[in-house]
Amino acid sequence: MARSGAYAEVCRRSTEELLAAGAPGIEAALLRHGLPEAAARAAVPGLLGPAGLSTPPEVTLRGMEAVADLRRRCTPGRQPAYPLTSLIGPGLEGAQQT
């Protein structure tokens, strides 16, 4: 398996394990990686939400908006440099807005 394939597989397995562990397991993992307790607790809903771990790989406007909202929570006042719809490939604007 190529390096990128192995990396993708490790990421997939880690995601599955975190999702199976639920909120307590995700919080514990964040604490193990050095996040302060309050930050770890605050991050869990976002990681379980539409921009989090269970996000499908397809690019959609709804998903991009959820990611932008999550980033704004961490960096208040942050705005994308361009409209999010400009980041979706040509011809997909209407089809991928779910």
Buried (B, 14 or more C-beta within 10 A) or exposed (E): EEEEEEEEEEEEEEBEEBBEEEEEBBBEBBBEEEBEEEEBBBBBEBBBBBBBBEBEEEEBBEBBBBBBEBBEEEEEEEEBEEEBEEEBEEEBEEEBEE
